[in-house]
Amino acid sequence: MTLDDLKSRHSALLAARYSGTRSVSYDGKTVTYGTDAELAAAISDIERRIAKAERGAGRILRPHAVKDL
C-alpha cells in the first residue's frame, strides 16, 4: 500500500468519524465499524502506518570490532 493510499484511507476514516457514521467506502469496498472505539483504533493504525512510511527504512547499524594494540 502506497503512502497516498494510506493518506486517502485516513481521510475517509476521519470524515466518517466526524460525520457520525461508522461506514467507510474506498476502492469499491465498504467497511462498517461496530463502535466508535473500533473506528478510532483503525484511525490510529493508519496513522502509525503513515508515520512509518514517511520515516523510511530507518538507520542501518553496521557494528565492527577494533582491536587495541
C-alpha positions in Angstrom: 0.0 0.0 0.0 1.4 3.3 -1.0 1.7 6.4 1.1 -1.0 8.1 -1.0 -3.4 5.1 -0.4 -2.8 5.3 3.3 -3.5 9.1 3.4 -6.7 8.7 1.4 -7.9 6.0 3.7 -7.0 8.1 6.7 -9.1 11.0 5.2 -12.0 8.6 4.6 -11.9 7.3 8.2 -11.7 10.8 9.7 -14.6 12.0 7.5 -16.7 9.1 8.7 -15.9 9.7 12.3 -16.5 13.4 12.2 -19.8 12.9 10.4 -21.0 10.4 13.0 -21.2 7.4 10.6 -19.4 4.2 11.1 -19.2 3.1 7.5 -16.3 3.9 5.2 -16.0 3.2 1.5 -12.9 3.1 -0.5 -11.6 1.1 -3.5 -15.1 -0.2 -4.1 -15.3 -1.8 -0.6 -17.4 -0.7 2.4 -16.3 -1.4 5.9 -18.7 -0.8 8.8 -17.2 -0.5 12.3 -19.3 -1.7 15.3 -18.3 1.1 17.7 -16.5 4.4 17.7 -13.7 2.8 19.5 -13.1 0.4 16.6 -13.1 3.3 14.2 -10.7 5.2 16.4 -8.4 2.2 16.5 -8.4 2.0 12.7 -7.5 5.6 12.5 -4.6 5.1 15.0 -3.4 2.1 13.0 -3.4 4.1 9.7 -1.6 7.0 11.4 1.1 4.6 12.6 1.5 3.2 9.1 1.7 6.7 7.6 4.4 7.7 10.2 6.4 4.5 9.4 6.1 5.1 5.6 7.2 8.7 6.0 10.1 7.8 8.2 11.6 5.4 5.6 13.7 2.4 6.3 15.4 4.0 9.3 19.0 3.7 10.4 21.2 0.8 9.4 23.7 -0.2 12.1 26.9 -1.9 11.0 28.9 -3.0 14.0 32.6 -3.5 13.7 35.3 -4.5 16.1 38.5 -2.7 16.8 41.4 -4.4 18.3 43.5 -2.4 20.7 47.3 -2.7 20.3 
